[in-house]
């Protein structure tokens, strides 16, 4: 379905158009969420929230950017909204005891990103731990470029920044990732 027709039908609340949208954008939305949130269940939930938001606000879409850019903006916004909520909640909650009453360590599930295959799970975890330490802007730019494969132009549209600002964010993100990973590797040895 052509994008203009899809948008028109979505604005008319056509159920088939919405099903088409979900079917064609669900992987796109989920992969963005998982890259930022790094939890499959939470990413599923946020993906659903993204589509609900799209359904509720499609009439506010001004068509100044592509539909996919608008969907990215909503997705990234929902992800960081979730992370801010999670951080606030964590700040005011009790510390979780990682030990059971019998003294054994509770097994923490390993994060596995379906869109990225690395030779070792440990390297994947190290990378995503490092990405998670980036500030929100660097993290967004890095994920959209290096995990989602968007062009600088598309990222600048999503983030409402100039292309040179996006390039700078990605450069600084790579520099910070390298520094963090080197520190981790030095502490490991």
C-alpha positions as CSV (number, residue, x, y, z in Angstrom):
1,X,0.0,0.0,0.0
2,X,1.4,3.4,-0.9
3,X,2.3,5.6,2.1
4,X,-0.1,8.4,1.2
5,X,-3.1,6.0,0.9
6,X,-2.0,4.2,4.1
7,X,-2.0,7.5,6.0
8,X,-5.3,8.6,4.5
9,X,-6.9,5.3,5.5
10,X,-5.4,5.3,9.0
11,X,-6.9,8.8,9.5
12,X,-10.2,7.3,8.5
13,X,-9.6,4.6,11.1
14,X,-9.7,1.9,8.6
15,X,-9.1,-1.4,10.4
16,X,-7.3,-3.0,7.4
17,X,-4.9,-0.1,7.2
18,X,-4.1,-0.4,10.8
19,X,-3.5,-4.1,10.5
20,X,-1.3,-3.4,7.5
21,X,0.7,-0.8,9.5
22,X,1.2,-3.2,12.4
23,X,2.2,-6.1,10.1
24,X,4.7,-3.9,8.2
25,X,6.2,-1.9,11.0
26,X,6.1,-4.3,14.0
27,X,9.7,-5.6,13.5
28,X,11.0,-2.0,12.8
29,X,9.4,-0.8,16.1
30,X,10.4,-3.9,18.2
31,X,14.0,-3.8,17.0
32,X,14.2,-0.1,17.9
33,X,12.7,-0.8,21.3
34,X,15.0,-3.8,22.1
35,X,18.0,-1.8,21.1
36,X,17.2,0.9,23.6
37,X,15.4,-1.1,26.4
38,X,17.4,-4.4,26.1
39,X,14.5,-6.4,27.5
40,X,12.3,-8.5,25.3
41,X,9.1,-8.4,27.4
42,X,9.4,-4.7,28.0
43,X,10.1,-4.1,24.4
44,X,7.0,-6.1,23.4
45,X,4.9,-3.9,25.8
46,X,6.4,-0.7,24.5
47,X,5.9,-1.8,20.9
48,X,2.2,-2.2,21.6
49,X,2.1,1.2,23.3
50,X,3.7,2.7,20.2
51,X,1.0,1.3,17.9
52,X,-1.7,2.5,20.3
53,X,-0.1,6.0,20.3
54,X,0.0,5.9,16.5
55,X,-3.7,4.9,16.3
56,X,-4.7,7.7,18.7
57,X,-2.6,10.4,17.2
58,X,-2.5,9.7,13.5
59,X,-4.8,12.7,12.9
60,X,-2.1,14.9,14.4
61,X,0.5,13.6,11.8
62,X,1.2,16.6,9.6
63,X,3.1,14.6,6.9
64,X,6.1,16.9,7.1
65,X,8.3,13.8,7.4
66,X,7.8,10.2,6.3
67,X,5.6,7.9,8.2
68,X,8.6,5.8,9.3
69,X,10.3,8.9,10.7
70,X,7.2,9.8,12.7
71,X,7.0,6.2,14.0
72,X,10.7,6.3,15.0
73,X,10.1,9.5,16.9
74,X,7.2,8.0,18.8
75,X,9.1,4.7,19.4
76,X,12.3,6.5,20.7
77,X,10.1,8.8,22.8
78,X,8.2,5.9,24.4
79,X,11.4,4.0,25.1
80,X,13.1,6.9,26.9
81,X,9.8,7.7,28.7
82,X,9.9,4.1,30.0
83,X,13.6,4.3,31.0
84,X,12.9,7.6,32.9
85,X,9.9,5.9,34.7
86,X,12.0,2.8,35.4
87,X,14.9,4.9,36.8
88,X,12.5,6.9,39.1
89,X,10.8,3.7,40.3
90,X,14.2,2.2,41.0
91,X,15.4,5.2,42.9
92,X,12.5,4.9,45.3
93,X,12.3,1.2,45.7
94,X,14.1,-1.1,48.0
95,X,17.3,-2.8,46.8
96,X,16.7,-6.2,45.5
97,X,18.6,-8.9,47.3
98,X,20.4,-11.1,44.7
99,X,20.8,-13.9,47.2
100,X,18.1,-16.4,48.2
101,X,17.6,-17.4,51.8
102,X,19.8,-20.4,51.3
103,X,22.7,-18.2,50.1
104,X,22.6,-19.2,46.4
105,X,22.8,-16.5,43.8
106,X,19.7,-15.8,41.8
107,X,20.4,-16.3,38.2
108,X,20.0,-13.1,36.2
109,X,18.8,-13.8,32.7
110,X,21.2,-12.8,29.9
111,X,20.1,-10.2,27.4
112,X,20.0,-11.5,23.8
113,X,19.3,-9.0,21.0
114,X,17.6,-10.8,18.1
115,X,18.9,-8.3,15.6
116,X,22.6,-8.6,16.4
117,X,24.6,-11.8,16.4
118,X,27.9,-11.7,18.1
119,X,30.2,-14.6,18.5
120,X,30.1,-14.5,22.3
121,X,27.2,-13.7,24.6
122,X,29.6,-12.0,26.9
123,X,30.8,-9.6,24.2
124,X,27.1,-8.8,23.4
125,X,26.4,-8.1,27.1
126,X,29.5,-5.9,27.4
127,X,28.5,-3.9,24.3
128,X,24.9,-3.3,25.5
129,X,26.1,-2.4,29.0
130,X,28.4,0.1,27.3
131,X,25.6,1.5,25.1
132,X,23.4,1.8,28.2
133,X,25.9,4.1,29.8
134,X,25.7,6.6,26.9
135,X,23.6,9.7,27.4
136,X,20.2,9.6,25.8
137,X,21.1,11.6,22.7
138,X,24.3,9.6,22.0
139,X,22.5,6.3,22.7
140,X,19.6,7.2,20.3
141,X,21.9,8.3,17.5
142,X,24.2,5.3,17.9
143,X,21.3,2.8,18.0
144,X,19.5,4.3,15.0
145,X,22.7,4.4,12.9
146,X,24.6,1.3,13.9
147,X,21.9,-1.1,15.0
148,X,18.9,0.0,12.9
149,X,21.1,1.1,9.9
150,X,19.3,4.5,9.3
151,X,21.0,7.2,7.3
152,X,22.3,10.4,8.9
153,X,19.5,12.3,7.2
154,X,16.8,10.0,8.6
155,X,18.3,10.2,12.1
156,X,18.5,14.0,11.9
157,X,14.8,14.0,11.0
158,X,13.9,11.6,13.9
159,X,16.0,13.5,16.5
160,X,15.2,17.0,15.1
161,X,18.9,17.8,14.8
162,X,21.2,18.8,12.0
163,X,23.1,16.1,10.2
164,X,26.4,17.4,11.5
165,X,25.0,17.3,15.1
166,X,24.0,13.6,14.5
167,X,27.5,12.8,13.1
168,X,29.0,14.5,16.2
169,X,26.8,12.5,18.6
170,X,27.7,9.2,16.9
171,X,31.4,10.1,16.9
172,X,31.2,10.9,20.7
173,X,29.2,7.8,21.3
174,X,31.8,5.6,19.6
175,X,34.6,7.3,21.5
176,X,32.7,6.8,24.8
177,X,31.9,3.2,23.9
178,X,35.6,2.5,23.1
179,X,36.6,4.1,26.4
180,X,34.1,2.1,28.4
181,X,34.9,-1.2,26.7
182,X,38.7,-0.7,27.1
183,X,38.1,0.0,30.9
184,X,36.0,-3.2,31.1
185,X,38.6,-5.3,29.3
186,X,41.4,-3.8,31.5
187,X,39.5,-4.6,34.7
188,X,38.9,-8.1,33.4
189,X,42.6,-8.9,33.0
